[in-house]
Amino acid sequence: MRGGTIGKIAWIDLSNRRIEVIEPDKALYEQYLGGYGIGLKLIGDAQKAGVKPLDPENTLGFATGPLTGTPAVSSSRYTVMGKSPLTGAWGDANAGGFFGPALKRAGFDAIFFKGASNAWVNLFLDDGKLELRDAAPYVGLDTNELEDRLKKEHGTDIRVASIGPAGEKRSLIASIINDKWRAAARSGLGALMGSKKLKAIVVKGTGKIPLANEEMAQNLRKTLIAAGQQSPTFQLFSNLGTCGVTAMFAAIGETPVKNWAGIGAIDFPNAAAISDQSLLAYQQKKYACWGCPIACGGEVTVGSGPYACKTHKPEYETLGALGTLCLNDNLESIIKVNDICDRAGIDTISLGATIAFAIECYEQGILSKNDADGLELTWGNHQAIVALSDKIARREGFGEILADGTRVAAQKIGKGAEQFAMHVGGQEIPMHDPRCTPGYATSYCADATPARHMQGGSAFLESGFFIPGIPFEPVEKYQYTGKSDLHRYMSNFSHVINASGMCYFAFMVYGADTIPQFLEYATGQPYSLEQLQTIGERIGTMRMLFNIREGVKLSDWKIPGRMIGIPPLQDGPLANITIDARTLISDYLGKLGWDTVTGKPSSVRIKELGLESIAQGL
């Protein structure tokens, strides 16, 4: 389909420096759309079962979607994927910025790395030409320093995705950073990149992305932008960014507090100090990813003092993880830790959760001041939080104990520390509390990537968000039956959004109907919402089949009691609430036709989705 957006796919064996470029078949995209849809299929076919996450045989993939870099609104996304070093299951992470469109304009839909180099390398992609180059001079540089140096040496028109010191040292909570401030953060894939001694991918992409009907795509874009500005969701994200909900979410119980054991109104009454207008006071100018009319980001500066830095505006997840979770209302310290994480290449959610875990262990007498390198790990101690963040990023001192996240840290510390480690399957839990929005319990525990808030589900409508084109009304959040159709629909659509290359915020503002329209104008292939539901379910089912092949069962993922109200809080908006997670999860799995213990899909559903060859032998 040369009239559409299909590009080339590269396979790079870092062990022998061999580069192979293939022309993918149109059927691959018709079945799996793009992004981690095609990545799942290609990695699953090429990689044998049982590979350990940091072994050379574990494939690392970078993939765009069919809408990445096109006129589709907010279409900047790309996906990194592979077997997760953090969970041992399927792992993927999604990021915006400018790297994805540059990769697409350079003529490539995806790049997959096999093997491991015996010396540090960078991959250079110059408008279709691929070359591995020595990266020894760049080892040890943080992601900002690296990008500045590469642009000085090769021109400002390059785009860079790289790891910092955390990825080099294989921290299991390491992320991959592009455009200095955009993070493919979850699943610990920065550690996988570091295990391959791949420091950076450098892309110069100036080509034109072929579209089936560019005029119609541009016309639809103009119409949507004009209409979308009246949307309350657009105005929230555009005016404030995700930080705009921080104080409100802390007050109603959406944001976990004090390592999930606290109450916002009681333990963290000053949430306004790290929310919306307080943060905008540091903003110098707005920041938008490629092609995005929403522009939810911003550049912020702390001009002086111990936390002086220039970085991007912390997102809601970062403010929750380093603020409410640690009872830290010093905004400048959070901005500083955000900068540390971007430069080191580390997931802010996992970092904040790990520090909150360490603080509670300190409070409980499991850790001493001597254990913590002399730091007083008390709630809200922003000096200690900043110092410990730096130690974790560098794997130095006590930071070595914490650098692989809460599960590994609890195993190393022992003494009952496990009860304070808030994770599912090794992945630290995001800043959305199922006790407030129960649908997150299903997303966190019944998806192939555990503890992920952007995998869709009933939670979005439980929160009161109205999404145009979704055939469901907002639901009573503490109703535990009758939500399986909604959760299935939203989960399937999440896979479609992620695989397409569009940002989830665009879906929330502009609605579901825009995606099949843009896909048709980009590829020439007509799509219906029903067809996309099938593709989304096929992708979600493939992710779970990958896990089953690797010996990972849903029952392996234990739900922390605090996350669902065992025991319930005694005060505040979530007082006496315990979530019936078992009913929510079992109803959803039943609707999918998945086994409630293993997660294995039924043979009937596997056949209906055309996945017999993938499921063979499981």
RANOR-V77755 format. One record per run of one state. SS is the DSSP state (hx for helix, st for strand, lp for the rest). FROM is the first residue (numbers start at 1). LEN is the number of residues. Records with the same first field share a line. If there is no record, write none. Layout:
SS = FROM-LEN + FROM-LEN
This chain:
lp = 1-7 + 14-4 + 24-2 + 33-2 + 47-13 + 65-13 + 84-6 + 96-3 + 106-2 + 115-6 + 127-2 + 135-1 + 139-4 + 155-4 + 163-2 + 169-5 + 175-1 + 179-3 + 185-1 + 196-2 + 205-9 + 229-3 + 240-2 + 253-11 + 268-3 + 275-1 + 281-2 + 288-9 + 303-6 + 313-3 + 323-1 + 327-4 + 345-1 + 347-1 + 364-18 + 395-4 + 403-2 + 414-3 + 421-2 + 425-2 + 429-10 + 447-12 + 463-21 + 501-3 + 511-2 + 524-5 + 550-4 + 557-4 + 565-4 + 570-5 + 576-5 + 593-1 + 595-6 + 602-1 + 609-3 + 616-3
st = 8-6 + 18-6 + 60-5 + 78-6 + 90-6 + 108-7 + 121-6 + 129-6 + 159-4 + 174-1 + 176-3 + 182-3 + 198-7 + 283-5 + 297-6 + 309-4 + 346-1 + 423-2 + 427-2 + 569-1 + 575-1 + 594-1 + 601-1
hx = 26-7 + 35-12 + 99-7 + 136-3 + 143-12 + 165-4 + 186-10 + 214-15 + 232-8 + 242-11 + 264-4 + 271-4 + 276-5 + 316-7 + 324-3 + 331-14 + 348-16 + 382-13 + 399-4 + 405-9 + 417-4 + 439-8 + 459-4 + 484-17 + 504-7 + 513-11 + 529-21 + 554-3 + 561-4 + 581-12 + 603-6 + 612-4
